[in-house]
């Protein structure tokens, strides 16, 4: 056996366990044998002279009898464990000296529960066994009418009391029976204010309802040090939402339940106070004050109570009525002076706004900054949480899923903090993997596993972003539907093959993740005459990448030609009308961080608007006048201009051309800093007749299909009619936009007349022909 100091009770339990293992001819001593030894203490010791074992015997007896209705259930439990273990192995020698690996781990765990006396008692061993009892012990306890979970809480309480980590309990044990001291420590005053409006975190930790936690040693150490101070011993954890402030306090409750740091925390209980419960149903003036003073009186009367107020800034102003300066914070102040122990949490902004604004309140607290954990710390936290998630969802979580949850949430969720955003993503992925199992309705389904691909799919689905964008940040090869982007654009856009190729190649680089950059996925400048497909290309990109053209953000920059129009984009400065409202561009990007943003007719915007774009295109973020930031790193920005720089000008050609010769016509509108932040300048050339003819066919395809589906007639165009529409539907001034008006005039108007007069049903086939009078729709006799 390892060199471990055992109390008399633990040593006697070990001897009985060895005898039990020898009697059953087991190869090693199992934890079940040790459990039988602990349950045999009451009959193995002379009750007339129990000596140092008495306290352990009384504690174990009270733990057992407190969890069931029958007296002295130890004998029933012993028989139940022996029955569950089965008959002896006759082939083994009747003598055993070694523990099993599981039993060795149990002793190590019991050593971790011992914090004051540096020795292991039978009570420590019992508590360690109850943390993972196994089927034999659980069945034996169940046979005696005991749920092992009901034993854990009093077992931990007895450890805390017997180790004497707090002077208060030393005194209480001198005045009353030790069992009464435990009961006092376990329960709040029945019917008191704390019982009604508080939640005992220490008791819940003992019952196994908190955690697990990856202990944040730095913050926990600071928290314990502040609680151990003689004065100003009220810590407030401040940090952004989601960094784990409340979890730090719950981890402290877990340490108290496990008996850690007893010289400071021994006998302490953390009671979480619900401000919502205090304020609820306070119909008359004075109701809140009565409840709050009742809670604080009970807390001050018991030195072992430490109040925990989550979102402590909410006490400022709570209960204040018109014309009165009295609120919950002013009631709290004198109690803090009288020795009330209080832990609070708040965000940094709310603490500065509410707590620091009241110096008399602020000086009573000591702030502890809880920073966002780094990647490695967040991974450790997810690893601690993994067993509970696996148990809850019935899935197996791979290591790569933990890494993907952290990495993808860091890359694509700038609005929230680690570890909260990574936990949410992993939890959602587990729930998604569980859905097929639930829908099958079978309990025999194999456990599904959650891998990195599952995390990427969950992120893409919840954020409305392409799967390829999320998957590109994972290791390993991925098959992307983005390879079909060029074909999709060619099938929907006529006459712009060079522009389509340039856009597709740039987006392939962006989505592959091979190019590390801080800014948006891509920034394009589309140039060319009107009506050649610039805006249509942006719509098609939104449809292909994000599922619908409506996912596109569009701003007509001709509306931002005034200098003060910048305020419409990022919000008004302080003191101006509209300061409370965020800017339009910031609001739209915060709502849709994964989008195609089209800035139409960019050359008509005021130069100060271009200054706003510099930060947006360089760093992928934009901040409004109130300090709120929109993350644009996953957006595609398209600027369109009707000014033609001439030819397809790439970034490198443009930069070199600006050095060697005067800037080309039209480009002098844009600042060099802006041009420097554009990834590709894409020129859309004017359409020829063949391109317009292809565009005409695509325009009519959907109309003709709807005509045949609705009215069961077919319409086709003769070659001459098609040529006429193509020539009439394009002009250098208006581009292909004229085609819509021509089709409406020569095709839709005659068709509408035939439909409304009922003549359309007279024939199943119709033909659009060209003659000197234009286009005529006649029955098709061929």
N, C-alpha and C positions, 0 to 999 in steps of 0.2 A: 504494500500500500504506500502511496505517496506520503511524503513528510507533511502531514496536516495535523494541526492541533484540534483535538476533539474534546468536547465536554464529556462529563460522565454519562449523560443520557445518550449522546451520539455514539460513544464507545460501546455502551451496552447494546444499543440498537445494532451496531455493526457485528457484535459477537452473535447476537441472535440471528442476524442475516446469514452469517457464515454457517451456523448450525442448520438453518433452514435449507441453504443451498446444498450442504453435505447430505442432509436427510433426503433431499430430492435427487441426489446424485447428478447435480448440474455441473457442467464443465467450469463455469464461472459464476460469480455472484452477480445476479441481475438486480435491477432497481426494484423489482417485485419482491425479492427476498428482503431487501432493505426496508421496504414499506411494511412488510409483515413484522420486521424487527421493531419499527417505530410504533406500530399498533400493539405490540406486546409489552411495552414498557410498564403499563399499569399492573400487569400480573407478574412481571419479572423482578420487581423490586419490593423489598419488605416495606409495607406501608407504615409499620411502626417506626422505622428509621430510614426514611427515603433519602435523607441527606441532600446533596446538591442537585439531585434529579427532580425534586418536588416541583420546582417552578416549571420545568419543561413538561412534566406529567400534567400539571394543572392546565398549562397552555394548550396542549394537544387535546385534552379532554374537553375543554371549553370550545375549541375549534370544531370538534366533531359534534358535540351536543348542540352547538349553535346552528349547525347546518341540517339537523334532522329532529324529529319529534321524539324519538325513542332514547332512553338513557343508556349509556355505555354501549355504543354500537361497535366497539373495536373488535369484539369476538366474531360478530357477524361478518365484518369486513375481512378479517383474517381468513375465515373459512371460504369466503368468496374468491379471494386471490388464489388460494391453494387450488380451488376447483378450476379456476380459469387457467392455471398453469398446467394442469393435467397430472398424470401419473409419473412416477420417478423413472429415470433411465437406468435400468439394472446393469447396463454394461459399464457404467462409470464407477470409479472408486468413491467411497463415501467420505471424501475429504476434499475441501476446496479452500484455496488461499487467495485467488486472484479475482479482480473485478472485471466485468465486461467493459468495453469501450464506452457504452452508454452510461454505465454506472460511474466511470471515471469522470465523464463530462458532467454528470449530476453533482459530484463532489466539487468540481471546479465552480459550478454555478452557485452552489451553497456557500462556497468561500466568497463569492462576489456579493452575496447577500449579507455577509457578516462585515460590519464596518466599525464597531466600537471595541469589541473584546478580542478581535483577531483570532477567533476560534469558531468552530462549527458546532452548532447544537443540533439536537434531533429536530427542532423546530425549523432550522434552516434547511435541513434535508427534506423535511415534509413540504416546505414551500417550493423547493426546487422540483420535487416530484410532481406537485400539482400543476406546475407550469406546462408539463408535458407528461400526463399520467400514463398514456398507453391504454390499449383496449382491456387488458386484464384488470388493472386497477380501476379504470373507469366503470367496468362492468360490476366489480365488487362493491364500489361505492353506490352505484345505482341500485344494486340489490338491497342495500341497507337504507334506501330512500334518500340518498345524498347526491346532489349535483356537485361535482368537484369544483366548479366555479364559485359556488357559495362558500367554499372553504378558503379560497385564496385571499379574499379581502381580510378576514379576521386573522389569518396566518401572518400576513405582512404586518398587521397592526400589533400583534403580540410580539413580533420581532422588534418593532420600534420601541415598544414599552419595556421589554425585558432588557434591551441593551442600554436603557437609561440615557438616551442621547439628549434629553432636555430636562432641566431642573424642575420645570413645572410638573412633569409626570413623576419625578422623584418625590415631590411633595405630595402629589395626589395619591401615590401608592402607599405613603405613610399613613394617610387618613382613612383609606377605604380599601376594600378588597381589590386585588389586581384586576379581576374581571370587570369590576365597575369602572376602573380607569380606562380599560380598553373600550368599553361601551360608550363612555363619555367622549373618547377620542374619535370613535367611528361615527357618531351621530350628532347632528345639530339639535338645538333645543326644539322639542316637538311643538309645532304650532307657532314657532317664532318667525320673525321677519326674515331671517336668513334662510330658513327652510322654505319659505314661500317664494322668495325672490332670488335665491342663490343656488348655485350648482357646485357641489363639492368635487373639485377636480381630483383631489388626492384620493377620495373614495372611489371615483371612477377609474383612476389609474390602478388601484388595488384590484378592482374587479376585472381588469383587462379590457376596459372599454376605451382606452386612449392608446394612441400610438399605432404602429411603432414609429420611433423617431430616430433620425440620425443626429446625434447630439452635436449641437454647434458649440464647441468647447469655449470659444472666445466669448460669445454672448452669455452663455450659462455662467462662466466664471465671473464675469462682470456683474451679472444679476445676483449671484450669491454673495459677492463681496459687498454690494450695496445693501443687501438685506442684513448683512452682518455688522453694518456700521452702527455706532451709538446714536448718531443724529443724521438727519436727512437720509433716512434709510428707506425711501419710497422710490423705487426705480420706475421709469417710463421708457418703454421700448418704442423708438421712433424709426420709421422706415417706410418705403413705398408699399402700396398694397400688393400682397402676394409674395413678399420676401420671407414670410414665416415668423412674424412676431408672436402671434398666438401660439404657434407650435413650440416656440422657445419656452413659453410659460407652461404649457402642457408637459413639455419634457422635464421642466423643474418639478412639477407634480409627480411625474414618474420617478424621479430621483428620490423624492421624499418617500414615496411608496416602497421603493427598494431599499430605503434606509441609508442612502448615500449622504455624505457631508453632515453627519448627525450633530456635530458640535455647533452647527449653525441652524440646520433645518430640522433637527430632531424634534418630533412632536408637533410640527407645523402642519397646518392644513390650508390649502389654497381654495378659497370660495369665490367663484366667478359671480359677479353681481350683474344682473340684467337690468339695464336702465329702462328698456322697453316695458319690462314687467312692473317696474316701479311707477312708471308714468301711466300705465294702462288703467282705465276706469277711475282716474282721479277727477271726479265730477265737481268737487267743491274745493274752494281755496283752503289750503292746509292739509289736504289728503296726501300730497306728495311729500310735504315736509314731515308729516307724521311717519310715513313709511321709511323715509330715508334716515331720520334720526333713530328710529327703532333698529334699523339694520346696523347703523354705526355704533349705537350703544351696545348691541350684542357683540359686535366685532371687537370693540375696545375692552369689554369685560372678559374676553377670552384671549390671553396673550398668544395662544397658538394659532389664531386665525390671521391669515393674510388675505385681504380682499384683492380681487383681480377685476378691474374695470376695463373691458375691451372698448376701444374707441373712447378713451377717457375725455376727449375734447367735447363729447356730447353733454357732459355735466354742466358746462358753461352755458348758461341761459335756460337750462331745463327748469321748468316750473315758474319762470319769471312772469309776472303779470304786469299790466300797464301801471306805470307810476311807482313800481317797486323795484328795488335793486337786489332783493333777495332771490337767489336761485340756488340750485343744487351745489354749485362750486363754493358759494359762501357758507353753506351749511357744512361742507366737507372740511374747510380750512381749520376750524378750531379742533376737530378730531385728529387731524394730522399733527397738530401741536401736542395733543394729549397722548400720543404714542400709537395711533392707528397705523398698522402696516398695510401698505397699498401698493399694488403693481398696476401699471396702466400701459396701454398701447395706443399709438396714434400715428397717422401719417405725418411726414415732415411739414407739409403745408398747413394741415389742420392744427398741428401743435404750435407753429409760429403764429397762426391767425387767432387762436383762441386761448391757449395756455400762456404763451409768452406775453400776450396782451394784458394779463393780470399778474403783475410782479409778485404780489402777495401769495398767489397760488403757485407760480412758477418756482419760487425759491424753496418750496417744500419738496420738490421732486429732483431726482438726479436722472438725466437722460442717458440712455444707452442706444447707440446707433446700430441698427440691424441692417447691414448692407446686403445687396443681392449676392447670392453665392456664385462662385465661379463655376465653370463647367464641371470640374472634377468634384466639387462639393455637391453640385446638383445631381451628378451621377450617383454619388454615394447615398444621397437621400432617396432617390428612386430605387436603388438596390435594397434599401431598408424597407421600403413600402411594397416591393414586389410580392412577397409571400401573401400579404392580405389581398392584393388585387387578384392574384392567381386563385386564391380560395374563393373570393367573391364571384368572379366571373367564370370560373371553371376553365381557365385557359393556361397555357404555358407561355411565359414571357421570356424571349431570348435576350441575351446581352445586347445584341445589335439594336433591339427595339428601344432599350433604355438610352443608348447613345443617339439614336435617331430622334427620340423625343426631345432630348436636350438640344441637339444641334439644329433641328428644324424649327423648334420653337424660338431659339435664339435668332435664327435667320429671318423667319417670316412673321414673328409676332413681336413687334417693337412696342406695342401698347401695354403689355403686361410684363411681369417680373418672374424670374426663376425663384423658387422651384415650382410656383403655382401653375405657370403656363405649361411646363413640361408634364406635370402630374395630370392636368386636365387633358392634354393630348393623349397621354398613355391610357388614361382611364376610358376615354372615348374610343380609342382603338380596341381596347379589350371588350368593351360593350359591343362594338361592331363585329368582332370575331365571334361573340357569343350568340348573336342573333340567329344564324343558321341552325345552331344546336337547339335553341328554344322552338324554332318553327317546325323542326322535325318531330318534336314531342317524344323523343326517345332518350332514355337514360343510358343507353349502351353506346352512344356516340363517342368516338375517341376525342380526347381533349384537344382542342384546337390550339395552335400556337400563334403568337403575335411576333412578327418580325419587323425589320425596318421598312419593308414594302407596305405592311399594314399601316404603319405610322404615316407614311407618305400619302397613302390613299385617304386616310382619315383627315389629314390636313387639307388635302386638295378638295375633298367634299365639303368640309365645314367652312373653308375660306373662299370657296368658289374660284379656285385657281386651277390652272392646268396641272395634271398629274406629272407631266414631264418637268415642270418647273421645280416641284418638290423632289422628284426622284433624281434630278440632276445633281443634287447635293448629297446623294448617298454614294457609298463606294460600290463598285461593281458595274457591269454593263447594264444598260436599260434600253429597251426597245421603245422608241418614241413615235407617236403618230405625227409629230412635227415634221417628219420626213415627207408627209403628204401635203404640207402647206403650199408648196410651189404649184403642185398639180391642182389643188383646190382653187388657188387664185387664178391660174390660167383658164380654168373652166368657167370662171365667173366674170373675168375681166378681159376685155378684148384690146389687142394692139399695144400692150405695155409689157412685153416679154422681158426686156432689159430691166425695167423697174422692178418687176416681180422677182426676178432672179436676185437682184441686189438686196431687196428686203428680206427674202427667204434666207439667204446666206447669213445675213447679219443676225437674224433671230435664231438660227441654228447655233451660232457661236454663243449667243446669250443664254439659251436654254440648256446647252451642254454643260455649263458651269466651268468650262476650261479657262475662261478669262475671269480673273479675280478683279472685281471692281466695286467701288463704293456707290456709284450713282445708279440711275435707273437701268432697266434691262437694255433699253435702246432708246436713242433719241434720233428721229429722222426729220429732215427738212424736205418736204415734197414741193417741187417747183414745176411750173408748166402752165399753159393757158387753161382757161376755165373749161369745164365739161369734159376733161380727158380721163377722169377716174381717180383723182387724188383722195377725195372724201370717201368715195366708194371703197377704195382700198382699206381705209381705216375701219369702215364698217365690216368689211369681210374679215379683217384680222380679229376684230372683237367677236364676230360670230364663230370663227374657227377656234380661237384660243379660249374663249370664255362662254361659249354656248349661245350667245344672242347678240345681235347688234345693239340692243338696248343697254348692254353692259358698258358701252362706250361713254366716256365723259367728253362733252363737247362744249367749247367756249368760242364764241365768235368775237375775235379780238378787235373787230371793227368797232365794237361797243366800248372799247377801252382806249380810246384815242386821247382822252383828257388826262392831265397829270394826276389829278386826284382819284382817278379810277383804280389806282393801285389799292386803295382802301377796300374796294369791292372784292379783291382777290385775297388779301391777308387780314382784313379787318381794320377798323378805324383806330387811330391812336387814342390813348387815354384822354378823357375830357371831351371827346367828340361824340356826336350822336351815332349810335350803333356800336359803341365800344364793347358792349356786353355780348354782341353777336360775333361769332367767328367768321372769317372771310370765306367767300364762296368756294374758292379753289381748295383751301385747307379743309373745309367741311366735306367737299366731294371726295377728296383723296383719303380722308379718314374713314369715310363710309365705304369706299371701294379702293383699297390699296392695290388690288390686282385688277388692272384695267388697261384699256387703250384710251389715252387722253388726247383728244384732237383739239389743237389750237388753230382755228381756221382764220385765214387772211391775216397772217401774223405781221405783215409789213404795215398794216394800218394801226397797229398798237403804238401807244406812246413809248418813247425810249425808256422811261422809268419802269414800265412793265417788264422790259427785257432784264432789268437789274434783278427783279424777283426770280426770273428763270435761271440766273447764273448759279445760285445756291441749289436750286431744285435739280438742275441737270448735272451739277458737279458732285454733290453729296447724297442725292436721292432723298432729300427731306426739305420741308418747308415749314416755317414757324409763323404763327399768326401774332397779332398784336398783344395777345394775352399769354403768350408763351407756350401755347399748345402746338405740338409738332405732329405733322402728318408724314408717315413713312411712304416714300414713293420709290423705293428700291426695286419693287416688283411690278412697276408700271412701265408701259411703253408710251412714249410721247411722240406725237406726230405734229409738226408744224407745217402748214400749207401756205403757199404763196403763189400768186399768179404772175410774179416776176420771174422771168426765165433767165438764168445765168448763162445759158448756152451750153449744150452738150451735157453729158453726165459727168458731173464734177464730184469727185470723191473728196474726203477730208484732206488727204495728203496733197492732191492736186490743188485744192483751194489754198492750203497753207503755203505751198511752194509758189503758186501764182501770185499770192499777195506779196511775197518777197521780191519777185522778179519783175512784175508789171502792175500797172494800175488795176484795181479790182474791177471785175466784170460788171457790166450793167445790171443793176438790180441788187447786187450783193452789198453795195455801199449802204443800203438801208440797215443792215445788221452790224452790230459791234463785233470787232474781232474776238472779244472774249466769248460772245455767244456762239459764233461760228466754231470756235475752238472746242466747245462742249457738245457739238453735234457729231454723232457717229457717222451718219451717212447723209449726203445730199443727193436726193434721187430726183432725176429729171423725167417728167412724163411728156413724151413727145406728142405732137398733134396727131389725131387719128386720120387714117386714110379711108377710102371707100370700102376696102375689104374689111377693115376693122369695124366700121360702122355696120356693115352687113352682118357680121358675126354678132355684134351687139343687138341688132334688130331681131335676129333669130332667138337669142336668149330672152329678149323682152317679150316676144310673142309666145314662146313655148308655154309658159304658165297660163296665159290667157286662153290659148287654144285648148289646152288640157282641161281647164275649168269649163269651157264651153261644151266640150264633148261629154264631160261628166254630168253637167247640170241639165243640158238641153238635148243630149244624145244626137248631136249633129257635129260634122267635121268641117273645118275650114282650112283651106290651103291657099298659098300665095303663088301666083305665077312668077316666073323669073323676071319678066318686065316690071311687074308691080313691086317686087322686092328691090330691084335696082332703083326704081323711082323713089321709094321710101328712103333708101339708104342715101341717095344724093340729096333729097330734100331735107333729110333729118340731121344734116351736119352743116355747121357753118363755122368758119374760123373765129367768129366773134363769140358765139355761145357754146361751141363744142357740141358734144353729144346730147346736151340737155334739150336741144331743138327736136331731137328724135322723139321724145315723149309727146310733144305737141303735135308732131306730124302723125304719129300712130293714133293719137286720140282723134284727130280730125278725119283721117281717111279710113280707119278701121273701126274704132270703138263707136263713133257716132252712127255710121250706117248699120252696124250690128245692133245697136240699141234700138234703132227704128224698126228693124226686122223682128226683134224680140217683143217689143211693145205692141206691134200690130198683129202679131201672131203668124206672120208670113214665114218665120224661120222654120216652123215645124212642117211646112209644106214639102220640104226636101231634106234628105238626110246628109247631103254633101253640098258644100258651097265653095266657090272659087273667087278670089280677089284678083281682078284683071286690071291692066292699065290701058287706057285709051286717051284720046285727046282731051277728054274732060277730067282726067285724073284717074282715081281708083274707083272701081265699081265692083260690088259684090253681087255675083250672079249664081244661079244653080250650076253645079258641076255635073255636066252631062257625060264626062269621059269615064 
